[in-house]
Amino acid sequence: MNSLALVAFTVLAFTGSLATRMLTPALSFFLREGLRSSFLGVSTLTAGYMLGRSLTAYFSGRMGRRWRHLPSLCLILNALLILLYPLARRWYEVAGLSFLQGSLMGLTWPFIQYLVMASASEGRTGMAVSVYFFVGSIAGPAGDAVYGALFSTSPVTSVVLASLSLYILSSLLAYLGSLKVRVKELGKEEVSDRGDVRWLLILGFGMGGMASVVGSSIIYVLLRERFSR
């Protein structure tokens, strides 16, 4: 068991998820109040993110096993990408950035989960994964609490900069953790994935559509407009 790697990835589950969760309400209000978007426009924030994530998650393991620092690179790129949000002037620009962000996260999280399992000793994999997901789940309400306490009246740029620092920290944790894990290379056998990719695209668009209806981005706006009357 590699304790240092497990600690790094577990802390990463919190910091990375916290950065994303803090951004969600900020961008939702930015779309609704700053860009005067409709509810449909606001819903594309979550839909774009989920669509991008579902489409690229399929390739995470294949790419990551060939280059173990893939999560670290994606997190740094994600940190740079979110700097473009305050520059957006149309709802579809925000949706496009959200799609790209989701695509990067789709390459990041599945392989991080693989690294968690690879870091755990035999017989402790289930415990390691459970702790990883538990810590990551705490970031959801924590992100809402941090946003409400510190950034509810701040411009979106302030939240972006706070998330930027968390993504950079997450990238460093991913890099340090992956240094300590031995990643098995994929075999040379080739498998036809054409059918899988076709169903992946269908599933991705379906998930994006469902997320646009029940996604958290529009919930924030509905709650604010309901209780601010």
N, C-alpha and C positions, 0 to 999 in steps of 0.2 A: 504494500500500500504506500502511495506517495502522499503523505499528509500535507505537504506544502502545496502541491497542485490542487488537492481537494479544497483546501481553505481558499486558495485563490479563485477557483471556479465558483465556490459557494458565495463568496463575497461579491463576485462578478454578477451572479444571478440577481443580487439585490441592487447593486449600483446601476447595472444596465437597464433593468426593469423600471427602477425608480426614474431614471432619465426619460424613458419613453412615457411613463405614466404622467409625469409632470407636464410634459408637452401637450398631452391630449386636451385637457380643458383650455389651456392657453390658446391653442390653435383653433379649437372649436369657437371660442369667443372672438378670436381674430377674424374668422370667416364670417360669423354672423353679424358682429357689431362693427368690425373694421372694414370689411369688404362688402358688407350688406348682402350676404349670400342668402339664398333661400334654404329651407330645411333640406332640400335635396342636395344643394351644394355642400352643406355641412356634413351630410351623411357620406359624401365621397371621401372624406378624410379617413375614416375607418375602412371603408370599402377598398380604397386604393392600397392601403397598408396591408390588409389581409390578402388581397389578390396577389400583390407582389411577393409576400412572404410564402404563400402557398405554392406559387410557381417555382420559386428557387430552392425551397427546402429539399426538393427531390435531389438536387445536385450537390447538396452540402457535403455528404459523406464522401462522394467520389472525389470532389475537389480537395476536401480537407485532408484526406488520407495521403494525398500526394504532396500537400504543403500544409504542415501543421499550424502555421501562423495565419491561416486564412481568417479565423475569427478576429484576431488582432487587427488585421488590415481592414476588414469590413467595418469594425467599430470606429477606426480612425476616419475612414471615408464617410461614415454616417455622421460623425462629429462635424466634418466639413460641410456635409450636405445640409444639415439643419440651419446653417448660417444663411441659407438662401430663403428660408421661410419669411422673414420680415420684409424681404424685397418683392414678394409676390403681390400682384395687383388684381388677379382674377382667381376665382375659386378653382378653376381647372389647373392653374399653376400650382396651387397648394396640393391638389389631388395628385398631380404628377410627381411632385416631390415626395408625397406620402407613399406613392407606389414604389419609388426608388428606395426610400428608406425601408419599406417592408421587404423589398428584394434583398437588400443587404442583411437584414435581420434573418431572413430565411436561410441565408448561407451561414449565419453565425450560430444561432441557438441549437439546431440539431447536432452540429458537430461538437459544440461545447458539451452537450449531454453525452455524446459518445466519449469525450475525453474524461468526463466525470466517471463513467463506468470503467474506462481503461485505467484510471488512477486508483480505483478501489481494489482492495485485496479480495481474493476469492472468498465468497460467502458474505461479503459486506457490501456488495454492489447495490442491493435493494435499499439498504440503509443510507448509503451515500446519495443515491438518486432521490430518495424521499426527503432528505434534509435539503438537498439542492432545490427541489420544487417548493418545499415549505418556505424557505428563505425568500425565494423568488416571489411567492404569492404574497408575502408581507409587503412587498414593494408597491402593490396596488393601492391599498388604503393609505400607505405611508406617502405615496406620491400625491394623492388627493389632499391629505392633511397638510403637507408641505406647501402645496400650491395655495390652499385656502388661507394658511397662516401667513405666508410671506409674499405671495405673488398675485393675489386675487385682484388687486387694483393696479398692478404693474403692467407696463407695456410688454408685448410678446417678446421683445428683444431680451429683456431681463431673464425670462424663463429659458430662452434659447441658450444664453450664455451659461446659466446654471446647468442645463442639461449637457452642454458642450463639455464642461469640466468633468461631469460624471462619465461621459462616454470616453474621454481620454483616459481617465482612471481605469475604466473597464478594459480598455485596449491594453493598458500596461499589465493588468491582472491576467488577461488572456495570454499575453506573450510570456509572462513569467511562468504561468501554469503549464503552458504547452511545452516549455523547455524541459520539464521534468517528466513528461509522459512519452513513452515509446509507442509510436503509432505504426500499426501494421500496414504494410503496403498492400494495395489491391492486387489480386492475381492478374495474370495476363489473359485470362479467359474473357472472351467478348460475349456479351449477352445482348440480344436484340431488345431494345427498349421502345420501339416505335409505338406499340400498343399502349404501354404504360404512359408515355408522354401525351398521347391523345386523351386518355382518361384524366391525366393530370390537368390538362388545360380545361376540360369540362368541369372538373372538381374545383379548380381555382376560380373560375368565373362564378360558379355556384356559391362558393364561400364568400366571394366579394359581394355578391348580391344580397345574401343573408345578412352580412355584416352591415350593409348600408341601411338596413331596416332596424336592426336591434343593436347596432354598434354604440359604444359609449360616447362617441363624439356628439351625437345628437341629444343624448340624454342630459348632458351637462347644460346645453342650451335650453332644453325644455324645462328643466328644474329652475334655472335662473329666471326665465321669463314667467314661470308660474308663480314663484314666490317673491318676485320683486315688484309685483303689482301692488 
